[in-house]
Amino acid sequence: MNDEHLYNQLTLYMRYLRNEKQVSEHTLEAYASDLEKILAILLTQGIEHWQEVQTATVRVLIAQLHREGLSSRSLARLLSALRGLFNYLIRENQCEHDPTTGVKAPKSSRKLPKVLDVDRAQQLLDTPLEQDFNGIRDHAILELFYSSGLRLSELTQLNLHDIDLKAGLATVLGKGKKMRIVPVGTKAINAIEQWLPLRLAHIAGDEQALFIGVRGKRISPQLVRERVRLAGVNNLGQHVHPHMLRHSFASHVLESSHDLRAVQELLGHADISTTQIYTHLDFQHLAQVYDQAHPRAKRKS
């Protein structure tokens, strides 16, 4: 079987994503895993060229993976990866059609994000950590996650000049290379100010990263995940991850402000429907607003 075309075009596409689109390593790994899974199935069906893939082929493929237990969310990501590949192939004149057109992943109920309530968040942040390099840095990281609702990648990419402590602002590079400015709370500012002298003492060369490891270089996402997990276990007796702090930030700000658009801007969501998942905690308030504001909703006393 001649599968050289399938492999070669897939390799070129991944190179395009890395070099021209400059997608993150995490996204690259996810796309590579999804597309290699598809490629393996296509080879068992005797398909040797991407041009041979038809819409019916994709529907059967999705149905097969669904039966094997792949979640709706994973199938949607897989379809997105495949759609991106065919857009590339069409542009490169390697294919004339997109077989993913009209194909959708099976629907599933949207999982609500796991959040810490306000008291648990305060407990996580107020429990003293070790007053050493790791402890002081980790405290600043936790405070900044919760203060500003940053994604993990946004926090690890922060440079020293991205933080304006006097103004209480941080300039963040979000998804799609979009810049946004987010507020930084007083507690986070204080924690960062305590961290900066240690950073200066350990910095390696001209490293610009705000958060560094013991060797003086930019801290990795993997290390941040592990340090946040340890803080959760030690301070709360539960697993905590960076995105849980982002979810908690969003839920708590929305509960207090009831301003969905503002929370959308703070989180850097392109689509407000992504932000709307946080309204699950605030239905009672929405019902009260409706009762008080709608002329046909007022009840007789």
C-alpha positions as CSV (number, residue, x, y, z in Angstrom):
1,M,0.0,0.0,0.0
2,N,1.3,3.4,-1.0
3,D,0.6,5.7,2.1
4,E,3.4,8.1,1.3
5,H,1.1,10.9,0.2
6,L,-1.0,10.7,3.4
7,Y,2.1,10.9,5.6
8,N,3.9,13.6,3.5
9,Q,0.9,15.9,3.4
10,L,0.3,15.5,7.1
11,T,3.9,16.3,7.9
12,L,3.8,19.4,5.7
13,Y,0.6,20.6,7.4
14,M,2.1,20.2,10.9
15,R,5.2,22.1,9.7
16,Y,2.8,24.8,8.4
17,L,1.0,25.0,11.8
18,R,4.3,25.3,13.7
19,N,6.2,27.7,11.5
20,E,3.6,29.9,9.8
21,K,0.6,29.7,12.1
22,Q,2.8,29.5,15.2
23,V,0.3,27.5,17.2
24,S,1.2,26.4,20.7
25,E,3.0,23.1,21.3
26,H,0.0,21.9,23.2
27,T,-2.3,22.5,20.2
28,L,0.3,20.9,17.9
29,E,0.4,17.7,20.0
30,A,-3.4,17.5,20.1
31,Y,-3.8,18.0,16.3
32,A,-1.0,15.5,15.6
33,S,-2.7,12.9,17.8
34,D,-6.1,13.4,16.2
35,L,-4.9,13.4,12.6
36,E,-2.7,10.4,13.2
37,K,-5.7,8.6,14.6
38,I,-7.7,9.5,11.5
39,L,-4.8,8.5,9.2
40,A,-4.6,5.0,10.8
41,I,-8.3,4.4,10.2
42,L,-8.0,5.6,6.6
43,L,-5.1,3.2,5.9
44,T,-7.2,0.2,7.1
45,Q,-9.9,1.3,4.5
46,G,-7.3,1.3,1.7
47,I,-7.3,5.0,1.2
48,E,-4.0,6.3,-0.1
49,H,-4.7,9.9,-1.0
50,W,-6.5,12.7,1.0
51,Q,-8.5,13.4,-2.2
52,E,-10.2,10.0,-1.8
53,V,-11.8,11.0,1.5
54,Q,-15.5,11.7,1.1
55,T,-18.1,13.1,3.4
56,A,-19.5,9.6,3.9
57,T,-16.0,8.4,4.9
58,V,-15.8,11.1,7.6
59,R,-19.3,10.3,8.9
60,V,-18.4,6.6,9.3
61,L,-15.1,7.5,10.9
62,I,-16.8,9.8,13.5
63,A,-19.5,7.2,14.2
64,Q,-16.8,4.5,14.7
65,L,-14.8,6.6,17.1
66,H,-18.0,7.6,19.0
67,R,-18.9,3.9,19.5
68,E,-15.3,3.3,20.7
69,G,-16.0,5.8,23.5
70,L,-14.5,9.1,22.2
71,S,-16.3,12.0,23.8
72,S,-18.3,14.6,21.9
73,R,-15.8,17.2,22.8
74,S,-12.9,15.1,21.6
75,L,-14.7,14.3,18.3
76,A,-15.4,18.0,17.8
77,R,-11.7,18.8,18.2
78,L,-10.8,15.9,15.8
79,L,-13.2,17.4,13.2
80,S,-11.7,20.8,13.7
81,A,-8.2,19.3,13.1
82,L,-9.4,17.5,10.0
83,R,-11.2,20.6,8.7
84,G,-8.0,22.6,9.1
85,L,-6.0,20.0,7.2
86,F,-8.4,20.0,4.2
87,N,-8.4,23.8,4.1
88,Y,-4.6,23.7,3.9
89,L,-4.7,20.9,1.2
90,I,-7.2,22.8,-0.9
91,R,-5.1,26.0,-0.7
92,E,-2.0,23.9,-1.7
93,N,-3.9,22.4,-4.7
94,Q,-3.6,18.9,-3.2
95,C,-7.3,18.4,-2.8
96,E,-10.4,19.8,-4.5
97,H,-13.1,19.4,-1.7
98,D,-13.5,19.5,2.0
99,P,-15.3,16.2,3.1
100,T,-15.9,17.6,6.6
101,T,-18.5,20.1,5.3
102,G,-21.8,19.5,7.0
103,V,-20.4,16.9,9.4
104,K,-20.9,17.6,13.1
105,A,-19.8,15.8,16.3
106,P,-22.6,14.2,18.3
107,K,-24.0,16.6,20.9
108,S,-23.5,16.1,24.6
109,S,-24.5,18.0,27.6
110,R,-22.0,20.8,28.4
111,K,-20.0,20.1,31.5
112,L,-20.1,22.9,34.0
113,P,-16.7,24.2,35.1
114,K,-15.4,23.1,38.5
115,V,-14.9,26.2,40.7
116,L,-13.8,26.9,44.3
117,D,-16.3,28.9,46.3
118,V,-15.2,32.2,47.7
119,D,-14.3,30.8,51.1
120,R,-12.2,28.0,49.6
121,A,-10.4,30.4,47.3
122,Q,-9.6,32.6,50.2
123,Q,-8.3,29.6,52.2
124,L,-6.1,28.5,49.3
125,L,-4.6,32.0,49.1
126,D,-4.4,32.9,52.7
127,T,-2.7,29.6,53.9
128,P,1.0,30.5,54.5
129,L,3.4,28.9,52.1
130,E,7.1,28.3,52.8
131,Q,9.0,31.6,52.8
132,D,11.6,30.5,50.3
133,F,12.1,30.9,46.6
134,N,9.4,28.4,45.6
135,G,6.9,29.3,48.2
136,I,7.0,33.1,47.6
137,R,6.9,32.6,43.8
138,D,4.0,30.1,44.0
139,H,2.0,32.5,46.2
140,A,2.5,35.2,43.6
141,I,1.4,32.8,40.8
142,L,-1.7,31.7,42.7
143,E,-2.7,35.3,43.5
144,L,-2.3,36.4,39.9
145,F,-4.3,33.4,38.5
146,Y,-7.2,34.3,40.8
147,S,-6.8,38.0,40.6
148,S,-6.8,38.3,36.8
149,G,-8.3,35.1,35.4
150,L,-5.3,34.2,33.3
151,R,-4.9,31.1,31.2
152,L,-1.9,28.9,32.1
153,S,-0.1,29.9,28.8
154,E,-0.8,33.5,29.4
155,L,0.8,33.4,32.9
156,T,3.9,31.5,31.8
157,Q,4.4,33.9,28.8
158,L,4.3,37.0,31.0
159,N,7.5,39.1,30.9
160,L,8.5,41.6,33.6
161,H,7.6,44.6,31.4
162,D,4.1,43.2,30.9
163,I,3.2,44.0,34.6
164,D,2.5,47.6,35.7
165,L,2.4,47.3,39.4
166,K,1.7,51.0,40.0
167,A,-1.3,51.0,37.6
168,G,-2.4,47.5,38.7
169,L,-2.5,46.2,35.1
170,A,-1.0,43.4,33.1
171,T,-0.7,43.1,29.3
172,V,-1.5,39.5,28.3
173,L,-1.0,37.6,25.1
174,G,-4.1,35.4,24.7
175,K,-5.4,32.9,22.2
176,G,-4.9,33.8,18.6
177,K,-2.0,36.1,19.6
178,K,-4.6,38.7,20.8
179,M,-3.4,41.2,23.3
180,R,-5.6,42.3,26.2
181,I,-5.1,44.4,29.3
182,V,-6.4,42.9,32.6
183,P,-6.5,44.4,36.1
184,V,-4.2,43.0,38.8
185,G,-5.6,43.2,42.4
186,T,-3.9,44.6,45.4
187,K,-3.2,41.1,47.0
188,A,-1.6,39.9,43.7
189,I,0.5,43.2,43.5
190,N,1.8,42.7,47.0
191,A,2.7,39.0,46.3
192,I,4.5,40.0,43.1
193,E,6.4,42.8,44.9
194,Q,7.5,40.2,47.4
195,W,8.6,37.9,44.6
196,L,10.6,40.3,42.5
197,P,13.7,40.6,44.7
198,L,14.1,36.8,44.7
199,R,13.6,36.8,40.9
200,L,16.4,39.3,40.5
201,A,18.7,37.3,42.7
202,H,18.2,34.1,40.6
203,I,17.8,35.5,37.1
204,A,19.9,33.8,34.4
205,G,21.4,36.3,31.9
206,D,18.9,38.6,30.3
207,E,15.8,36.4,31.0
208,Q,12.7,38.6,30.7
209,A,10.1,36.1,32.2
210,L,8.2,37.3,35.2
211,F,8.2,33.8,36.8
212,I,11.3,31.7,36.7
213,G,12.5,28.4,38.1
214,V,15.5,27.8,40.4
215,R,17.9,27.8,37.4
216,G,16.8,31.3,36.5
217,K,14.9,30.5,33.3
218,R,11.2,30.9,32.4
219,I,9.0,28.6,34.3
220,S,7.3,25.8,32.3
221,P,3.5,25.2,32.2
222,Q,4.1,21.6,33.5
223,L,5.9,23.0,36.6
224,V,3.1,25.5,37.2
225,R,0.5,22.8,37.0
226,E,2.3,20.7,39.6
227,R,2.9,23.6,42.0
228,V,-0.8,24.6,41.8
229,R,-1.8,21.0,42.4
230,L,0.5,20.8,45.4
231,A,-0.9,24.0,46.9
232,G,-4.4,22.6,46.5
233,V,-3.5,19.4,48.2
234,N,-1.6,21.0,51.0
235,N,-4.0,23.9,51.7
236,L,-7.4,22.5,50.8
237,G,-6.9,18.7,50.7
238,Q,-8.1,18.7,47.0
239,H,-6.7,18.8,43.5
240,V,-6.6,22.3,42.1
241,H,-5.5,23.2,38.6
242,P,-4.8,26.6,36.9
243,H,-8.0,26.6,34.9
244,M,-10.0,26.0,38.1
245,L,-8.7,29.3,39.4
246,R,-9.6,31.0,36.1
247,H,-13.1,29.5,36.4
248,S,-13.4,30.7,40.0
249,F,-12.3,34.2,39.0
250,A,-15.0,34.3,36.3
251,S,-17.8,33.0,38.5
252,H,-17.0,35.2,41.5
253,V,-16.7,38.4,39.4
254,L,-20.0,37.5,37.6
255,E,-21.8,36.8,40.8
256,S,-20.8,40.2,42.2
257,S,-21.1,42.4,39.0
258,H,-23.7,40.6,36.9
259,D,-21.9,42.0,33.9
260,L,-21.4,39.2,31.4
261,R,-19.8,41.5,28.8
262,A,-17.2,42.7,31.2
263,V,-16.3,39.1,32.3
264,Q,-16.1,38.2,28.6
265,E,-13.5,41.0,28.1
266,L,-11.6,40.1,31.2
267,L,-11.3,36.4,30.1
268,G,-10.5,37.2,26.5
269,H,-13.3,35.2,25.1
270,A,-14.0,35.9,21.4
271,D,-17.6,34.6,21.7
272,I,-19.8,35.5,24.6
273,S,-21.5,32.1,24.4
274,T,-18.2,30.7,25.9
275,T,-18.6,33.1,28.9
276,Q,-22.3,32.3,29.4
277,I,-21.5,29.0,31.0
278,Y,-20.6,30.9,34.2
279,T,-24.1,32.1,34.5
280,H,-25.1,28.7,35.9
281,L,-24.3,30.0,39.4
282,D,-26.5,33.1,39.1
283,F,-29.9,32.0,37.9
284,Q,-31.6,33.2,41.1
285,H,-30.3,36.7,40.6
286,L,-31.5,36.7,36.9
287,A,-34.9,35.6,38.1
288,Q,-35.1,38.5,40.6
289,V,-34.0,41.0,37.9
290,Y,-36.8,39.7,35.6
291,D,-39.4,39.9,38.3
292,Q,-38.5,43.4,39.2
293,A,-37.9,44.7,35.6
294,H,-40.4,43.1,33.3
295,P,-43.8,44.8,33.2
296,R,-45.7,41.5,32.8
297,A,-43.8,39.7,35.5
298,K,-44.7,41.7,38.5
299,R,-46.7,39.6,40.9
300,K,-49.6,40.7,43.0
301,S,-49.0,41.5,46.6
